[in-house]
Amino acid sequence: MSSLWESIASSGPAAGVFHDRSGSVALQELGTGSILGGNIESFRGRSVLLAMHEQLSAALALLELDGVARRLVLCTPDLTPEQLAGVRATAEADIVLDSVAHKPAQESLKRHATEATEWVLLTSGTTGVPKLVVHSFDSLAGALPRHPAANKPMVWSTFYDIRRYGGLQIYLRAVLSGSPLVLSSAGEPMHDFLARAGAARVTHISGTPSHWRRALMSGDTALISPEYVRLSGEVADQTVLDNLRAAYPQARIAHAFASTEAGVAFDINDGLAGFPEELIGKSGSAIAMKVQDGTLWIRSQRNATRYLGGAQAPIAGDEGYVDTGDLVELSNGRFYFRGRKGGIINVGGLKVYPEEVESVLNADPRVRMSLVKARRNPLTGSLVVAEVVLTDSESAADAATFDKIKSDLLSACRRTLAAHKVPAQLRFVPALELSSAGKLVRPDA
C-alpha cells in the first residue's frame, strides 16, 4: 500500500517548498520529523476533518495523514457552522484538525501506510450541506507524473484552494514532481498574490476563468511571467483565452475540463474555446466520453467512487459513466459548453443558457466579466437580466458613455442571439462575487 509521502520519497528526496502568505516549508523537513509531533499514531484508522484556515496547514496535514487516517475530509474555510456540522456528521469524523505546526518536530520518524485512505471532497455551488465525494489517492493522482521534470524546473501556483478539486490537482502535481508550490490565501489582494508568485518565479499557474478575469482586471498580470497558464472549473470563452494570450504571449494557454465527481477528462492547448468532436467516442483511450441528451458523460479511472451518506445516489450511471451535468453543443466539428443543466433560464418555455449570453457580453473589449441570471416575471415565468463589470478604463465613465456601452452590448446580443435570450435589463456593477472554488456565484436553480 502506497501513501502520498511514500510516492514522493520513492522518487528521491522531496525538493519542493510550499509557500503561502503565512510562510514556507521545505518538504525535506518532513523527512524525519512530523508536524503532528508524537501524535501521528492517534490518527491511525480515524476519520479526520481538516478545517484549517490557511492552505499551508492543510497541505502539510495531507502529506502526514494519507495512509494513516481512514478518511480525510477536505473542508474550505467558507463553510457555515451548520454546514461544517453537517459535513462532520455525514463523514463520521471523530477528529477535527484546525491547526498544525509549520515546523516539524525533529525526531526519528518512520511513517507506516496501513490505510487505503479515502479523500473526501465537497461539491461547490450549494447553500445547504454540500455533497461529499469520495476519491482514492489513485483516482486523484494516478495519471500524474511521479518524478521531477527532466529538463527545466517547474514552479507551480494556483488561485484555487487546494481543498477543491481543481486546486488539489495542482497540489498533487507539485508534490509528486518535487516542485515548489505557491498557494493563495483567503482574502489576499490580487496584487499581493501575484507579487508573491512573481517573486517565486512561478512557471505554471492555474485558475478558473473568473480568477483570470479578476487578474486581468487588476492590471497586475505583468508581475508574473508564466510558461503555462491553465483554466478550468468554468466555461473558458474565446475572449478570456485571447486576453490571456495577449497578456502572456510566451506562455502555453490551456483549458481543462474536470469535475469533482468525474475527475479530469481532457485539456485543450490549441487556443480555441470548446473541444474537438473527435474526443467523443475515441477508441483505445483511458478516458471515454459520450454526449447523451446534450450532456457530457465521462468514464475513467479518475472518476470518484461514491458519495457519502445513505440517501445519496451512486455517482456512476449506466456502463460506469458519470453525468457531468454540463451541456454541450456541436458546431462545425467542435463541441462548445453551453452551461449547467440546473442553470437553464426558462423564458416562456424557451431555454436560455446564461454562459451563452455572457460570452457575447464578454466579447466586448470594454467588458471584463458578466453574470446573467433570471428575474421572475408573471407573464413569461422569467426574464433574462445581466450584471456587467467594465474594464478599469471604462468604469469611471460619465452617464452618456455608460448609456452608449449599454446600447452597444444590447445591440450585440440582438445581432447574435435569439430574441428571448437578449437581456431585458442590463446594469453595471463594480464587482461580481466568486465562490471559494473561484467560480461566479450563481443563484440557485
N, C-alpha and C positions, 0 to 999 in steps of 0.2 A: 504494500500500500504506500502510495507516494503523497506527500503533502506539498504545499506551496513552497515551504522552506527547503525541503529536500530536492525539489525540482530545480531551484536555483543553485543550491550547494553542489549538486552533481555536475554542474557545468563549470565549476571553478569558483573562486572567491566572488562573492556578491560585491560588485563595484559601485552599484548605484547609490545615489544620495536623494532622499526625499526632502523637498522644500515646501513650506507654506509660510504664511505671514508670521507664524509664531516661532519659526526656527528651522533647523535642518538636522537630519540624522543620516549618517552613513550606514548602509546595510551591513558593512563589515563589523560594525559594533555589536550586531546581534549574533555574531558567530559563536561567542562563548557566554554571553550574558543574556538576560531576559528583562524586558520592560515590566514584567509581572513579578519580578523578584523570585522568591522561592515559592510563589503561589500557583505556578502553572499547572501543577497536578490537581489542584482543586477544581480546575475547569474540565478535566477529562470526562468525556461522556455526557456533558451537560449541554443544555440549550441556552445559548448566550446571546443576549440582545445588546448590540453595540449602539450606544446612544450618546456618543461623544459629540461635542460641538465642532471641534476642529478636525479637518480631514487627516492631518498628520497622525493624530492619535489612532484613528480608525485604520489607517494604512499599516501602522505597526502592529496593531492588535490582530489584523487578518493574518499577518505573517506568523505571529506567535501561536494562534489558536487553530489554524487549519490542520487537521489531522489529530487534534487534541479534543476539541469540542465536538459533540454530536451534531450540533446545529449552530450556525452563525446567522443572526438576523441583522441585516444592514439597515439602520434607520437614519434618515436625514433629520437635521435639527429643526425643520419647519413643522413637524407633526404637533398637533394639539395634544394636550394631556389625555383627552378622551381617545384620540386616535392611537396614541402610544399605548394606553391601557388595553385597547382592543387588539393591537398587534401582539402585545406581550401574552395575552390570553390565548390567542389563536396559535401562536408559536410555542406555547407551553414553556416560555422562557423562565428558567429558575435562577438566572443570574442577569442582572442589568449592569453593564460596564459603561460608565460615563466618563472615565478618565484613566489615563495610563501615564507612566513616566516616559519622558522622551529620551532619557539616557538609561541604557540597560545596566542592571547590577552586574558588577564584574565578579562572576562566579563561574565555576565549572558547570557546564550545562550540556546535556545531550537530549535533543528533542526526539520523542518516540511517536511516530504516526501510527496510532492504533485505530483511529476512527475514520470512516468514509464520511467526512463532514458534509452536511447539507449547507449550501449557501442560499439563504432566503432573501430575495429582493422584493421590494414593494413596487407595485404599479403606481403610476402617477395619474393625475387628471381626475381625481375624485375628492369630494368633500367629506365622504364618510370614511370608514376604516378601509384602507387600501387592501387590494388582494395581495396575498403573499405567494410568491412564485418560487418554486424550489428548483435550484440548479445544483449540479455537482461541479467539482473543480474541473473535471474533464469537459463537461459541456460548455463551461465558460472559457477554458484555456486550451482545449485540445488541439485547436488549429493554429495556435500561436507559436512562433519560433522559440526554442529553448536555449538559445546561446547568443552571446553578444554579436553585433554586426561585424562582419569580417573587414569591411572597408572603413568608411568614415563613422566615427562615434555619433550616436544619436542622443539628443536631449529632448525628452517628451514633456508636453504640458497639455492641460485641458481646462476649459471653462467649466466642464461638468463637475458635479460632486461625484467622487468615486464610489459612493454608495448607490448610485443609479447605474443602470446597465451600461450606458454609453461611457461614463467615467470609469467604471470598473474594467472595461476592456482596455482602456489606455493604461490604467494602473498595472494590469497584468502584463501588457506588452512591455512596459518599462522594467518591471521586476524581473521577468523571465529573460530579458535581453541584457540585464545588468546596466540599464541606462538610468541616468538621473531623471527625476520627475519633479516638475514644478506644479504644485497644487494651488488652486484658488482658495480663497477664504470667504465665508459668508459675509456679505455686506461690504466687501472690499471694493473701493473705487476702481473703475476700469483702468485708469491711468496707472495706479499703483501696481495692479496685477501685471499689466503689460510691461511696466518698467522692471519688475522682478523677473519676468520671463526673458526680457531682453538682456538683463544683466547676467542671467544664467546661460545665455546663448542658445536658447531653445531652437531646435531644428524641426521638430514635429509637434503640431498642435491641433487640437480638435475642439469642436463645439457645435451647438445647434445653429441653424441659420439665424435664429433670433439672437443668439450670442454674438454671431459675427456682424449682424446689422448694428448691434449696440457698439461693437468695437469700431466699426466704420463711422458711426455717429460721433464717437468720442474724439476723433481727429488724432488718435494716438497710435494708429496702426504702424507707423514708421518706427516705433520703439522695438519692434521685433523684426527679424529677417528670416522667416522660416523657409525650409526647403520643401515642407509638406504641410498642406492645410487640408483638414478633413471636416466635413459637415455630416451630421446625422441627426436623427430624432424628429425632424420635421421635413416638410417638402422643401427641397432646395430648388427655387425657381431660377430661371436663366439670369435674372437681374443680379441676384446676390452672387452667383458664380462669376459673372462678368466683372462685378465690382471688386471681388477678391482677386481676380486675375489682374486687374489694373493696379491694385494695391501691392500685390506680390508677383510681379511678372516672372521672377526667377523660380517660383515655387510650383510644385505639382499640386493641383487643386482636385480633390476627390470628394465625392459624396457617397455615403454608405447607407444601406438600409438595414436596420436591425430593430428588434423589439425585445422587451423583457422576456416574453414567452417564447418567441420564435428564434431568438439569437440573431447572429449576423448572417445575412443572406448574400450580399454582394457589395462591392464598392465600384464606382464608376470613375474613370480617370480621363474621359475624353472631353471634359469641359462643357458638356451638354446636360441639360435637365432631363429627367426621366432615365429609362434604361432600355437597351436594345431588345427587340422582340425575341431574338434567338436564345435569350437566357431562360425563357419559359419552355419547359419540357425538354431541356438539354439532357441528352443521354450521357451516361458514364460520369456524371458529376456527383460529388459527395453531398451536394445540396440540390434538392428537387423543388421546383416551383411550378405552380399552376394558377390559373385565373379561373375562378368559379363564381358565377353570378356577379361578375365585375370586381371581385375581391381577390387580393393576393393571398395565396396559401403557401406555406413553406414546410418542408420536411428535411431534417438533417440531424446529425448527432449533436448539434448545438442547441436543439430545442430544449426548453425546460422539461422537467419530468412530470410535475403535477402542481396543483395549488394546495396550499394548506387549508384545513377547515373542511368539515364534513359536508357542508352544504354547497361547496364549490364544484362546478362541472370539471371534467377532465380537460386538460389543455389540448391534447391532440384529438383530431376527429378521424374521419374515415381514412384508412391506409396510413395513419400516422402523421397526417398533415395538420399544421396549426393554422387556424384562421387569424390573419394579422389584423383584420378589421379595416384595412386600408384599401380604398377604392382606386382602381387603375383603369386607364382607357387607352386603347391602341390608336395611334395616329401616325401614318407614314412610316411604319416599321419600328416604331418606338412606343413603349408604354410610358404614360405620364400619370403621376399620382394626383388624384382629384380631391382627396380628403378622407376623413374617417366616416364609417357607416353611421355612427351615432352623432355626427356633426352636421348632417344634411339639414338645410333650412327648407321648410315646405311653404311655398308661396302659392296658395290657391290650388294645391295638388301638384305643382311643378317643383322639381328639385333644384336646389342651388347648393353648390359646393363652395364654402367660404374661401378655401385656398385658391380656387379658380379666379374669384373676383380680386382677391389680394394680389395675385400675380399680375393682373392688369394694372392695379394701382401702383404696385412697387416698381413697375417698369418705367414710370416717370422719374427722371433723374432728380426731381425736386423732392421725391418721397424717400424716406429712409425705411419705414416699415408701416404696416397697416394691420388692422384687425376687423374682420367682417363678422357680423352676428345678426341674430334675429330680433325683431321687435314685434310684439303681439299686435295683431290688427283684427278687428271684429269681422271684416269682410273676407280677407284672404287667409286668415289664420296667422300669418307672419309677413313682415316686410323685411327687406334687407337694409341694414344700416352699416356704416363704416366709420371707423376711427383711424385717423391718419397722423403719423409723426413726420414732420418735414425735416429736411436737412438743416444744419445749423445756418447755412447761408440764406434760408428762406423762413426760418422760424420767427424772425423779428420783422417780418414784412408788414406793410400797412394793410388796412382793410381792403383797399382796392386790389392789391396783389393777391391777398387771400381769396377774394372772390374770383379772380382770374384763374388761379390754380384749381379751385374747386370746379369751376366751369370746364376747364380742360380735362380734369380727371373724369368727370361725369360724361363728357363727350367721348373720351377714350373707351369708357365702359359701354356706351351705346353703340359705338362702332364695332366692338369686339364681342359683346355678349348679347344673349337674348334679353328681351325687354324685362322679363321677370327677375333677372339677375342684377340689374342695374340698381345701385343703392338708392333707396328713397330718401335717405338722409346721409350726409357726409359732414363730419366735423373734425377739426384739427385738435390734437391733444399733444401735450409736451412729452409724454412717455406712455409706454404700454407695459403692463405688468408681466413678468416672467415667473414661471413656477421654479421650484428648486431643481427641476430637471432641465431648466433652460428653455422651456417651451412657452409660447404665448398662452396666457391663462384665458381659456375659452369658457363661456357659460356652459353649465351642464346641459346636456341634450335632454 
